[in-house]
Amino acid sequence: MASGPNMMAPICLVENKNGQLSVNQEAQQILDNISQPVVVVAIVGMYRTGKSYLMNHLAGQKRGFPLGSTVQSETKGIWMWCVPHPSKPNHTLVLLDTEGLGDVEKGDPKNDSWIFALAVLLCSSFVYNSMSTINHQALEQLHYVTELTELIRAKSSPTPEGVEDSIEFVSFFPDFIWTVRDFTLELKLNGLPITEDEYLENALKLIPGRTMKVQISNLPRECIRHFFPKRKCFVFDRPTKDKELLANIENVSETQLDPKFQKQTENFCSYIFTQARTKTLREGITITGKRLGTLVVTYVDTINSGAVPCLENAVTTLAQLENSAAVQKAADHYSQQMAQRLRLPTDTLQELLGVHTACEREAIAIFMENSFKDENQEFQKNLVEILRDKKESFLLENEEASVKYCQAKLDHLSKALMENISAGTFSVPGGHKLYMETTERIKRDYWEVPRKGVKAKEVFQRFLQSQAAIEKSILQADKALTDGEKAMAAERARKEAAEKEQELLRQQLQEQQQQTEAQRRSLEENIVQLRAKLEREREDLRREQNMMLDHKLKVQEDLLNDKFKKKAEEMGEEINYLKNMIDTTRNDDAPWIARTLDRISTEITSIFSAPAKLLSNIVRGVGSLFKKK
């Protein structure tokens, strides 16, 4: 089962000291140990607006994230609290509390912008917390959202002229939740009651006019509408009218708080627990705690280098690490299962190859489940090579076990024969007949021994070859036989030896065919599982592209409804770009998958036809076992 967290209190994840961001190693280690998918909720807002109170409630605690009653910002950098998700089994809820925006103690306001951008990049639900009402001032304070196009890039390559890189933000940006604290207004519009969500959407409507002031006022509204397709709003009454209680709210019992505020807090938490999405990247890549830790380090290192965090580059970095781990996990599973299921020596080669096929199928499935963005299937090919070599290793071990077992049985069965040869028992008239009866008895007893393994015939054949000179000597010395009888006996021995050699060759040919069939099954299994994975990924890509287009069309429709015809027309180029991208993806789906499968099929076949690293060791290793006797 995937491991989850056991944090008793929050810890600083991204430290902000003297204008320099750094990742806390202890926090990163906590994330590295979380193999479960994560739901990441980040809260951002002006300092001293009660962000930490909400986050503590989400953690199910009254204390945790620091609360304060002064105008000094308590939270510096980004703090993290990982708790078991209360409603999603085998998921971890990661809560990120950010330092207050607009803190007068900070010298460089750019820090606020980077904290804001990091929160957007890391979370799946972005909570913006403000006071009193959503008005011009509140939207003006949210100017950080307008800077995201300068602080985040979706792709490393430039977009076509007339198309902004931010067009793809909707494919990986979080859901947007605006929490309004100490709300005193009535939820009404034109005298009619409205919902909290309708209140937010009305506040985000563009202001008519073309003056610079209007354009500046509209920019945050446009960015929120363009970047965040899913939006939600919660309003909260003042927790209590008692200033002393408010200043020490973490020690106040629930009964001392306004019942309406309690209900609003409960509604907010319930929404997060049931609606907040699992963190994913583009094309449905699920983020675990470990992957989140990698993203944090990648983004912070990029910011510190002076560059702009790019999702595409971050995914590439993440894929390299995760795909390497996926190969190792799959290979380890194969080794463990082969060791558990095999009883060496196997009676036949087919028995071992059957177990290999089953374990290989499971290993490939593990790799497919845990890998993503495997460009040119480099990691899959690496796994093919590793499993091939591991199979060869088990074949060698199986053959060694068979040789040792058979040799030990033959040594035991032929002990009396060897003693009689040394004692000259067969060096008498009629000795050849006695010798042949003894070897026939050894042969009968040997073949009655069960589970001798794949080298049973070869070991016995070598035993007979080692006795050939002795038999010939006994035959020639036997005075009870005529020269004709001796010649006939010699010819019979020669024919039997030739038949045994042919039988051995037939077995080797059969085993070679079985090996070829096992490789065919392996190739087929790789292709079948890769095809299914590629089809899923292309489906995710199409779904993502359609979502981007649908969102742009909805924004355009809203602009037209609000009489912003010029702005709606300006979106035409981006909409056409998305439509062309969707058409290209749809038309190239089947050919692209076919080309990919043809290429990987050829490359895997090449891997199988190349000499395995252990092949020479097998020949050398088994041969040395015979030489010891």
Secondary structure, DSSP 8 states (H G I E B T S, - for coil): -------SS-EEEEEEETTEEEE-HHHHHHHHT--SBEEEEEEEEBSSSSHHHHHHHHTT-SSSS---SSSS----SEEEEEEE-SSSTT-EEEEEEE--BT-TT-S-THHHHHHHHHHHHH-SEEEEEEES--SHHHHHHTGGGGGHHHH-BS-SS---TT--GGGGGGGT--EEEEEEES--S-SEETTEE--HHHHHHHHTS--S--SHHHHHHHHHHHHHHHH-SSEEEEE---S-S-HHHHHTGGGS-GGGS-HHHHHHHHHHHHHHHHH----B-GGG-B-BHHHHHHHHHHHHHHHHTT---BHHHHHHHHHHHHHHHHHHHHHHHHHHHHHHH--SS-SSHHHHHHHHHHHHHHHHHHHHHH----GGGHHHHHHHHHHHHHHHHHHHHHHHHHHHHHHHHHHHHTHHHHHHHHHTTTSSTTHHHHHHHHHHHHHHHHHHSS---TTHHHHHHHHHHHHHHHHHHHHHH-TTS-HHHHHHHHHHHHHHHHHHHHHHHHHHHHHHHHHHHHHHHHHHHHHHHHHHHHHHHHHHHHHHHHHHHHHHHHHHHHHHHTT-HHHHHHTHHHHHHHHHHHHHHHHHHHHHHHHHHHHHHHHHHHHHHS--TTHHHHHHHHHHHHHT-
